[in-house]
Amino acid sequence: MNRNLGMYSSAVTFISVLGFSISMLFANDIGSYLSGCFIAFGFLPMICAFAAYGKTEEKSFGYTAVAFASVYTAMVLTVYFAQLTTVRMFSLEEQTLNLLDFKRFGLFFNYDLLGYCFMSLSTFFISFVIKSGRKADQILKILLRIHGVFAVSCFIAPMLGLFKPGMTGGDLAGTLILEAWCLYFLPVCILSFMHFKRKKD
């Protein structure tokens, strides 16, 4: 069962990241937010499946990764669900929109970055659980560990005010950054699927 959960959740995460990338290319906000939700739905059980295979001496790393993945899931679901419901369906005052509307680089945009900070921390810690006997697993470990470095920029960027409401070229810059992230994370999903496929329950 651990193997199946790992495979299915890796596949869900892959499809969701791909959908996220395509939605952004076509400026489909609803598609982007829905895909973002399903990335979280796939990522958390994927991390749990990795943690389930951890040896006794690695359990603390696995637990830490699961905890960080849980925080990431809660934060990004809060952000994207708000965009799909409150922001989309209600006529909000300008000040409220500046806080809640993801595209205005306000409070909820900053929460989203903080969520991805926790996602990055989760991938960093789970990389210590994966045994790197095969070359594919060695590459997976490296990708997950490097992905952990993004936690620093996701945490600091809002404090430095790098993204501000009404900034020129902000939408394009944000799209390019997220597309680059998608290109990076898709191989992680593929290698994760392959990793679990070789496992035995």
C-alpha positions as CSV (number, residue, x, y, z in Angstrom):
1,M,0.0,0.0,0.0
2,N,2.9,2.4,0.7
3,R,4.2,1.7,-2.8
4,N,0.8,2.4,-4.4
5,L,0.3,5.6,-2.5
6,G,3.7,6.8,-3.5
7,M,3.2,6.0,-7.2
8,Y,-0.3,7.5,-7.3
9,S,0.6,10.6,-5.4
10,S,3.7,11.2,-7.6
11,A,1.5,10.8,-10.7
12,V,-1.1,13.3,-9.3
13,T,1.7,15.8,-8.5
14,F,3.2,15.4,-12.0
15,I,-0.2,16.0,-13.7
16,S,-0.9,18.9,-11.5
17,V,2.4,20.6,-12.0
18,L,2.0,20.1,-15.8
19,G,-1.5,21.6,-15.6
20,F,-0.2,24.5,-13.5
21,S,2.5,25.2,-16.2
22,I,0.0,25.0,-19.1
23,S,-2.6,27.2,-17.3
24,M,0.0,29.9,-16.6
25,L,1.1,29.9,-20.3
26,F,-2.5,30.6,-21.3
27,A,-3.1,33.0,-18.4
28,N,-5.9,30.8,-17.1
29,D,-6.1,31.8,-13.5
30,I,-8.8,29.3,-12.5
31,G,-6.8,26.5,-14.0
32,S,-3.6,27.7,-12.2
33,Y,-5.4,27.9,-8.8
34,L,-7.0,24.5,-9.2
35,S,-3.8,22.9,-10.3
36,G,-2.0,24.5,-7.4
37,C,-4.6,22.9,-5.1
38,F,-4.0,19.4,-6.6
39,I,-0.2,19.8,-6.4
40,A,-0.7,20.1,-2.6
41,F,-3.1,17.1,-2.6
42,G,-0.5,15.0,-4.4
43,F,2.7,16.3,-2.7
44,L,1.7,15.6,0.9
45,P,0.9,11.9,0.5
46,M,4.0,11.6,-1.7
47,I,6.2,12.9,1.1
48,C,4.3,10.6,3.6
49,A,5.1,7.6,1.4
50,F,8.8,8.5,1.3
51,A,8.8,8.9,5.1
52,A,7.1,5.5,5.5
53,Y,10.2,3.8,4.0
54,G,12.6,5.6,6.2
55,K,14.8,3.5,8.5
56,T,14.8,4.0,12.3
57,E,17.8,6.4,12.3
58,E,16.1,8.5,9.6
59,K,12.6,8.7,11.1
60,S,13.2,12.2,12.5
61,F,14.0,13.5,9.0
62,G,10.9,11.9,7.6
63,Y,8.7,13.3,10.4
64,T,10.1,16.8,9.9
65,A,9.5,16.5,6.1
66,V,5.9,15.5,6.7
67,A,5.3,18.3,9.2
68,F,6.7,20.9,6.8
69,A,4.6,19.4,3.9
70,S,1.5,19.6,6.0
71,V,2.1,23.3,6.7
72,Y,2.7,23.9,3.0
73,T,-0.5,22.1,2.1
74,A,-2.6,24.1,4.6
75,M,-1.1,27.5,3.4
76,V,-1.4,27.1,-0.3
77,L,-4.9,25.5,-0.1
78,T,-5.9,28.6,1.9
79,V,-4.5,30.9,-0.7
80,Y,-5.8,29.2,-3.8
81,F,-9.2,28.2,-2.4
82,A,-9.7,31.9,-1.5
83,Q,-8.9,32.9,-5.1
84,L,-11.4,30.3,-6.4
85,T,-14.2,31.4,-4.0
86,T,-14.1,34.7,-2.2
87,V,-12.0,36.7,-4.6
88,R,-13.7,35.3,-7.7
89,M,-17.3,35.3,-6.5
90,F,-17.7,38.4,-4.4
91,S,-17.4,42.1,-5.1
92,L,-14.7,43.1,-2.6
93,E,-13.5,46.6,-1.7
94,E,-10.2,47.7,-3.1
95,Q,-8.3,47.4,0.2
96,T,-9.6,43.9,0.7
97,L,-8.6,42.9,-2.8
98,N,-5.1,44.3,-2.2
99,L,-4.8,41.8,0.7
100,L,-6.6,38.8,-0.8
101,D,-6.1,38.9,-4.5
102,F,-3.1,36.7,-5.4
103,K,-2.3,38.8,-8.5
104,R,-1.8,42.0,-6.5
105,F,1.3,40.7,-4.7
106,G,-0.3,41.4,-1.3
107,L,-0.8,39.4,1.9
108,F,-2.0,36.2,0.2
109,F,0.8,36.3,-2.3
110,N,3.3,36.5,0.5
111,Y,1.5,33.6,2.3
112,D,1.9,31.6,-0.9
113,L,5.6,32.2,-1.0
114,L,5.8,31.2,2.7
115,G,3.9,28.0,1.8
116,Y,6.5,27.2,-0.9
117,C,9.2,27.9,1.7
118,F,7.8,25.0,3.7
119,M,7.5,22.8,0.6
120,S,11.2,23.4,-0.1
121,L,12.1,22.6,3.5
122,S,10.1,19.4,3.2
123,T,11.9,18.2,0.1
124,F,15.3,19.0,1.7
125,F,14.6,16.9,4.8
126,I,13.0,14.0,2.9
127,S,16.1,13.7,0.7
128,F,17.9,12.3,3.7
129,V,15.4,9.4,3.9
130,I,16.0,8.2,0.3
131,K,18.6,5.5,-0.2
132,S,20.7,6.3,-3.3
133,G,21.7,2.9,-4.6
134,R,20.6,3.6,-8.1
135,K,21.7,6.5,-10.2
136,A,18.0,7.6,-10.6
137,D,17.7,7.8,-6.8
138,Q,21.0,9.7,-6.5
139,I,19.7,12.3,-9.0
140,L,16.4,12.4,-7.1
141,K,18.2,13.1,-3.8
142,I,20.2,15.9,-5.4
143,L,17.2,17.5,-7.0
144,L,15.2,17.4,-3.7
145,R,18.1,18.8,-1.7
146,I,18.8,21.6,-4.1
147,H,15.1,22.4,-4.1
148,G,15.4,23.0,-0.4
149,V,17.6,26.0,-1.2
150,F,14.5,27.8,-2.6
151,A,13.2,28.0,1.0
152,V,15.6,30.9,1.6
153,S,14.4,33.0,-1.3
154,C,10.8,32.2,-0.6
155,F,11.1,33.3,3.0
156,I,13.2,36.5,2.4
157,A,11.6,37.8,-0.9
158,P,8.4,39.1,0.8
159,M,10.4,40.8,3.5
160,L,12.6,42.6,0.9
161,G,9.5,43.8,-1.0
162,L,10.7,42.3,-4.3
163,F,7.1,41.9,-5.4
164,K,4.8,44.9,-4.9
165,P,1.3,45.8,-6.0
166,G,1.2,47.5,-9.4
167,M,4.9,46.8,-10.1
168,T,5.8,47.0,-13.8
169,G,6.4,43.5,-15.3
170,G,5.5,41.8,-12.1
171,D,3.1,39.3,-13.8
172,L,5.6,38.3,-16.4
173,A,8.4,37.9,-13.9
174,G,6.2,35.8,-11.7
175,T,5.1,33.6,-14.6
176,L,8.7,33.0,-15.7
177,I,9.8,32.1,-12.2
178,L,6.9,29.6,-11.8
179,E,7.5,28.1,-15.2
180,A,11.1,27.5,-14.3
181,W,10.0,25.9,-11.1
182,C,7.6,23.6,-13.0
183,L,10.4,22.5,-15.4
184,Y,12.6,21.8,-12.3
185,F,9.9,19.9,-10.4
186,L,8.5,17.7,-13.1
187,P,11.6,15.5,-13.2
188,V,11.3,15.2,-9.4
189,C,7.8,13.7,-9.8
190,I,8.9,11.3,-12.6
191,L,11.9,10.1,-10.5
192,S,9.7,9.8,-7.4
193,F,7.2,7.6,-9.4
194,M,10.1,5.4,-10.6
195,H,11.5,5.2,-7.1
196,F,8.2,3.9,-5.7
197,K,7.6,1.6,-8.6
198,R,10.7,-0.3,-7.7
199,K,9.7,-0.6,-4.0
200,K,8.1,-3.7,-2.4
201,D,5.5,-3.3,0.4
